[in-house]
Amino acid sequence: MNKLLLLFLFCISLQSARAQRDIWLDINGVRDLTADSIDIANQARPVPGSSRRGNNPVLFLIGNSTMRTGTLGNGSNGQWGWGFYAHEYYDEQKITVENHALGGTSPRTFYNQLWKPVLEAVQKGDYVFLELGHNDNGPIDSIRARSSYRPHGHIEVREDSTYIYNKVTKAHEMVYTFGGYMRRFINDIRAKGAIPVLFTLTPRNDYEPNDPKRIQRKLADFTPAIFALGKEMNVPVIDLNDISATKLEQYGPWKASYHFYLDKIHSSAYGARMNAQSAAEGVLASTDPQLAFLKTCLTELVHPRRCDQRRQPGKPMVFLCGDSTGKNADRDLDGMWGWGSQAYTVFDSTKCVFQNQARAGRSTRTFIEEGLWEEVYNSLQPGDVVFIQFGHNDIGGIKDGRERGVIACSKDSSRVYHMESSGIYKVVYSYGWYLKKMIRDAQEKGATPILLSLTPRNEWHEGNGHPRGFIYPVREKKGKKYIERRNETYGVWCRDVAQETVCQFVDVHNISANVLDKVGEKKAAAYFNHDHTHTSLKGARLTAQSVAMGLRAIGSPEAELLK
């Protein structure tokens, strides 16, 4: 009995030890801020100053997991830090960007364990961005030993310190206040002739209890401290917290949520890119003369890309987002045509301006990933119309081949995949999720999204007696050939999404298929070109007519824009 009790107690203590050990582990299963983790992190982080081109300055990024998630920062768990995208907003011919951030760090741990080699690479004219504070919490002698000294129980700007025994390093250590560590960073940077820039912390995905439309400023105690330091030491301050939080508030809860991944603080690729752009926008908007040169290094990405240059006063724009069935070569009479080229046959140009933004080869996923949707989103104004039609390219490889496939369902779903061609990790969402993103983005801007089911393919089968088609359903006759329909997959997924988002839905798939069923397999060949998917000029006009027919059939207010 005593042996059993001893064995039980041993197992409990072992389990407790493992739990204690796991507190140290980061998302890559590495004990952060120990010799082994720093060695692994340094294999992923750049050698300080290695990006420098001639006498050009370097922009050094110093931060925690909101800048570089985990030890490796490779997005293997779907989380990304904004430092991964920061370089896209600066002209590398003028300045290069190095992300030296490391997940799990605080001002204290970064300064004590990681700062020295970075500082050695800093030169006159360089810039150093400092965004630290998320991990400045807990007792100063806790198992992670990363909090700053808080003599009055809150973030302290004033210089103060206390002497402790560090349980992690197993050595005595002088622990300073938050302000004390930040002053040391600032003074070190200036001693090298470089320019420090302070950033308030990235926001969390939390809303005020009494105001569900306002993002909580839970880290607000850091904001006044950072601004106070900036004022006292004449350091430029970028209010990243407010710039990004304001965007999240405009987006609404559903959209705000996908800017984070797995928790309420670490960003997805969407959130990381948003924070990187917010940081660049903050630099652009700053009136501090110390940032004058840095502002000249910004790229055009800071300015939203648009596609409404043809907008005419008093007329709504009608945008088409889709694949090659919407826009193709659209040149040779005997070539392949997308129906957007024939929109003029059904839409009245005296009432609206039709803008064909479809792109061959794109799926819902790649249309968004490549920034094509962002151009439309930035162009939308209240009263505009957006047709969304995808499906043909959403089939196929997710992490191999053209890497454009999606998770095949209408429900919100996501998973991290390792891309074979690039070797990077990506979060891939479902077909329905990508459609919802575009629909809700359009609704957010006051535009009217209209979801179109995909065009039918020129593939035929013999009738089996089953009913077919959502529009004018008929029962198949055995022995007669019918064109293929995808009502159990993409057709119903589109309907589900339209219903969930309260979006108009035009079932182009079945409307066109009904016409082709009537003309028969032999004559239907004239509506296609090159293969079973791409339409000829005749087929493109049929699709345009199907869109018009569908708008009238559902009583759409946008039918007023038709001839």
N, C-alpha and C positions, 0 to 999 in steps of 0.2 A: 504493500500500500504506500509506504514511504517512498519507494523507488518510483512508483507511478506519479506521485505528487511532485517529486523532484524533476521527473521528465516533463511534466506539465509546466512547471515553473520555468524550466529551461527553454521550452518552446515559446512561452510567452515572452521571455526576455529576448530571445532570438528574433521574434517577430517585431518586438519594439525596436530592436537595434536596426532592423531592416527599414522600418518606417522612418526612424531617425535619419538613416543614411539617405533614403529617398527624398527627404526634404532638400538635400543638397543637389539633387539631380536636375539638370535642365531638360529641355524638350528633346535633346539628342542623346539623353541618357548619360550625360557627362557631368561630373561635379564641377560646377562653375567656380571660377576664381581660385582654383587650386593649381598647382604646378602643371598637372596633366591637362586640365581644361584650357589653360592659357596657351600651352604648347599647341594643342589642337586648334584653338581659335586663331593663333598666329599663322597657321597654314591656310586659313580661309581669309583672314584680313590682309590687306596689302602691306608690303614693306613700306614703312613711313617714308614719304618723299619719292617713292619709286615712279610715280606718274609724272613727275615734273618734266616739262618740255623746255629745254634751254633755260632762259631767264624768266619764263612765265610763272605766275604765282600758282599755289596749290590751295584748294579749299579743303580743310580737314574737318571731318564730322566726328564729334565726340558725343556719345550718348549711350543709351541702354537698348532694351529689346524693342522699343518703339522705333529705333533707328536700324537695328540689326537684331532680328529675333534669334535667340538661342546662341549656341557656341558657333555654329557654322553659318547661320543666316541664309540657308539655302531654300527655305520655304517647304521643307520636307513634311511639315505638319500643316501646311496651308496658311501659315502666318508669315507676313513680310514686314520688314521695317522700312520706313520712308527713305532711309539712306540708300536703299537699292535703286531707287528711281531718281534720286537727286541730280545725278550727272546729266540726265536728259534735259534739264532746264538751264544748262550752262554750256557755252561754246568752248569746246575742248581746245580750240586753236588759241583761246585767250587764257583759259584757266582750267585746270583738271580737278576732279573731285575724288577724294579718298574717304571711304567710309571706315573709320576706326572704332565705331561703336561696338559694344559687346553686351549681349543680353545678361541681365541679372546684376549689372553694375550700378553703383550709386556714386555721387561725387566723391565720397570717401574711398571706396574701393578702386574706382578708376584712377584717382589721383595717386594712390599709394602703389598700385600694382601695374598700371598700363600706361600711364602718362609719360614717363621718362623717355622711352624710345620715340614716341610721337613728337614730343617737344624738341628732341635733338634734330629732327628733320625740318622743323618750322624755320622759315627764313623771312627776312624783311619783305613786306608787301603781301604775305600770305593772309588768308582768312581762316579763322577757327570758329565753327559753329558749336555752341554748347547747349545741349538739351538734356539735362539731368535732373532727377528728382523722384521719378516713379518708384524707385527702390529705396528711397531714403525714409525707411520706416522701421518700427520695431525697436526693442532694446539695443543699446549700443554694444552690448556684450553677448548678443544672441548667437545662435549657431552659425548665422551667415555674417554676422559682424559687419554690417554695411550702413547702419543708420548714423547720421550725424548727431552731434551733441545738442540736446534741447534742454537747456537749463530751466526754461519756463514752460516746458511742455508743448511748445509749438515751434514751427520753423523760425530760426533765428538768423537775422541778417548781420547782427553785430558780431564782432570777433570775440570768441570765447572758446575755452577748451577744458578738457578733463583728461586725466591719465588713468588708463585701465589696463587690465591684462586681457589680451585678445585670445580667445579660446581656439580660434581657427589657426592663426599664425603661431600660437604658443609663444607669444612675445609681448612685452609691454608696448603700449601704443598711446600716443597723444591724439585724442579725438577732438576735432574742431566742429564748430557749428556749420550749418549749410553755407552761410555767408562766408565763413572762414575758408572753406574749401574752394568756393567759387572765386574769392579774392585771389587765392593762390594760382588758380588757372589763369585768371585775367592778368595778374602781374607777370607770370611766366611768359605768357604770349607777347605782352607788350615789351618785355625785356629783349625779345628776339626781333622786334620791329614789325611784328604782325598785328592783325586787327581781330580782337575777339568780338563775337556776336552772341548775345544771349537769346534763348528761345523759351517761351513758356511751354508747358508740357502738353502733349497731344491729349485731346479729350477722351473720356470714357463713354461707353454706350449706356448712359444712365440718364433718366429724365427726372425732373423735379416732381415730387409727389403731388404738389398742388398745381402744377402746370405741366401736363403731359406733352406739351409741345416744346418745352425748353430743356435743353441738355443741362444736366447738373454740372456745376463748376466745383466738383468735390475737391479738386486740387487748387482751389482758389487761394489757399494760404501760400502756395508757391508763387502765384502770379504777382501779388504785391511785393513779395520778397525779391523777385527777379527784377521787377521794375524799380524798386528802391536801390538795388545794386547798380542797375544801369544808370540811374540818375546820379548816384553818389560817385561812380567811377567813370562817368562819361562813356558808357558802352552802349552801342546800339541794341535795342530790344525788339524782337519780332514776337507779336502776340499770337503764336501758332495755335494756342488753345482756343482763342476766340474766333480766329479765322475759320478753323476747321469745324468748331462747334456750331457756328452760324450756318455753315453749309449743311451739316447734319440736321439741324432744325428745319431747314427749308425742304430737305428731302422727305422727312416723315419717318416713322418707326420702321416700316418694312425695308425701305432703301437704306436707312442708317444702319440697320442690323447687318447687312451684308458687307459693310465696310469694316467689319470685325470678323474674326474667325476663332471659334472654340471658346472664347471668353469675351469679356466686355472691355478689355484694354488693348489686346494685341490685334493688329490690323490684318485684314486680308489684302490681296493685291490691290483691290479697289481702294481700300482705306489708305494703304501705303502711298499709292500714287496721288490720292487726294491730299494727304499731308505734305508730300513733296511739292506739289503745286502750290499749296497754301504757303509753304515756307518761301517759295520763289516769289509769290504774289506779295508777301510781306516785305521782302527785300525791295521789290519794285515800288511799293507804296511808301517806303521809308523816306523821310526827308533828312536823315542823318548824313552829313557830308562824308563820313567815314565809309559809307557804302556806295559812293558815287561811281568808283571804278567797277565794283562788283555788278552794279546795275547795267553797265555796258556789256557785261559778259552773258547776260540772260538771253536765252533763245526765244524764238517765236512761240514755243509751247506755252509760255506764260500767258499769251493772249489766246483766248479760245478760238479754235478753228471753226469756220462756218461754211455754209454752202447755200446761203440765201442771197447771193449777189444779184439775182434776177428779180428780187422782190419788187412789186409795183404797188404804189400807194392805193389803199382801199380794196386790195384784192388779197384773199388768203392764199397761202402757198400750199400745194398738195404734194407731199413727198412720198416717193415709193422706195421702200427699203426691202431688198430681196436679193435673189441670185441671178443666174444667167437667164432664167425664164422671165425676168423683169428687164434685164439689160444684157444684150449680147453684142455681136459685131455691128448689127443694125445698119448694114451698108448695101451689100449685094442683094439684088432681087431674089436670087436663088440661094442666098446664104441663111444663116441662123439669126433670128430676131427675138428680142424680148418685148413683152407687151407694153412696157413703158414708152417705147418708141412710137406706139400707136395710140397712146393716151389721147392725142389730139383728135382722134376720130370720135371720142365719146365725151370728153370734157370741154366745156365752153371757155375758151381763152379770154373772153371778155369778162368772165366772172372769177377766174382763178389763174394762178401760175403753177403749172405742173413741173416738178423737179424730180428727175429720175436719178436716184442715188443708189439703185441696185448695183451689185457688182458680181460678175461671174465667179463661180467657184466658192462663194462664201456660204457659210452656215450661220445660224443664229450666233453661235459662239465666236467664229472668226470675224463676223461683221462687227461685233462689239470689241473683241480683243485688238483688232487693228485700228481702232479709233474711228471707224466709218460711222458708227452710230453716234459717237460724240459730236461729230460735225453737224449731224441733223439735230441732235438735242440742243446744241448751242444756238441753232438757228431758229428754233421754234418760238412762235408767238401765239398768244390767244387767238383762236379762230382758225389756225392752220389745221391741216388734215395730214395724217400719217398712215399710209398703207404699209402693213407689215406682212410679208409673205416669204416663208422659208420652209425647208423640209427636205429638198432633194439632196443637199450636201450634209445634212445633219446625220445621215447614215454613214457608217464607215469607221475608220480607225480613230480612236480617241488619243492614244499616245504613240501611234505609229502611222505610217503612210503620210497623208497630208495633215494629220493631226487637227482635224476639224470636226470630228464626231462629238456627240453629246450623249448624256445619259437619256435613254429612251423612255420618257414618261412625261406626264403633265404636272406631276406634283413637284414641289420644291425638294431638290435633292442635290448633293454635291459629294465629291470625293477627290482626294489628292492623287494625281498621276505623275509618273516620271516620264517626261517626254524623251523619245528615243533620239530624235535628230539634234536637239539642242542640249540634252542632258540636264535640263532644269525641271523643277517641280511646278506643277500648275494645279489649281483647283478647277475642276470641270463641273459644270452644273447641268441640270436637266434641260431638255427642249422646252418644257413648260416654263421653267425659271427664266430662261433667256427671253422668251416672249413676254413674260410678266414684267421683266425689267424695262423693256422698250415701251410697253403699254403704259406702265406707271410713270415712267419718265415723261412721256408725252402728256399724260394727264396732269402731272405736276406743273408743266409749263402752260397749261390752259389750252392745249391743242386737243384735237379729236383723233385718237388712234382707231384704226379699223383693221381688224385681223382678217386676212385672206387665207383660206386653205390652199395648199400647193396645187399646181397644175397636174392633170393626170398624165400618165406615161402611155406611150403607144405599145401597150402589151395587152394581149387578149386571151380569153379563156372561154371554154364552152359553158353555157348556162347550166346551173345545178338546181334550179327551182327555188332558190333562196331569194328573199326580198333584198333590194339594193338601193342605195341612195337616200340621203336625208331630204333632198329636194325632189318632190314628185316621186315618192318611192314606188317602185314597180317590182313585180316578181319575175325573175329570170325564167326564160323558156328553155327547156332542155334541148340541146342540139344547136341553139343559136349562140353566136359568139358575142361577148361583151368585153368592153375595155376594163382594165384593172381599176380597182378603187381601194383606197387606204382608209376606209371608214373605221376600222378597228384600231388604227394606230394614230397616224398624224391627223386624220380627220376628226376623230373624237377628242384628241388631245387639244386641238385648236378650239373646239367647242367648250371643253372644260375650262380652258384658260379664259376665254371670252366671258363665260358665265361668272367665273370667280372675280374677274377684274371689272365687270360691268362694262364690257367693251363691245362695240358693234362687230358682228361676224358675218362675212360674206363667204358662202361655201362655193368658191370658184371651182374647186375640185369636182364636185358633183354636177354643177351647172354645165361646165364644159363637157364632162363625161356623158351627160344626157344627150348633148348635141352629137357627140362622136358616135354614141351608140346608134343614133338614128341614121347617120350617114353610112355606117358599117365599116368594117375593118379595112377593106380595099380603098375606099375613098378617104378614110381618115389619114392615110399615109401622107396625103398632101398637106396636112396640118403640122407635120413634123419635118425636121431636117437633120441629117447627119447621124442621128441615133433616136432612141425611143423617148428621150427627154426634151431635147431642145426643139423649139417651135420654128416653123417657117414664118414668112411674112403673113401667110393666111392664118396660121395657128396663133400668132401674136395678136392679130385682130380679133380672133375668136375669144381669146382671154380677156382683152379689153372690153369686148361686148358682154362677156360673162360678168365682169366686175360691175358694169353699168346695170345689167339685168338684176344682179344680186342686190345692189343698193336700192333699187326701186322695190324689189320684192320684200325687203325688210322694213320699208318705209323710212329709210335713212334721211335725216335732214340734209345730208351732204349730196343727196340726189339732185338737189337744186343746182349743183355746180355742173350737171350734165347738159349736153346739148338737147 
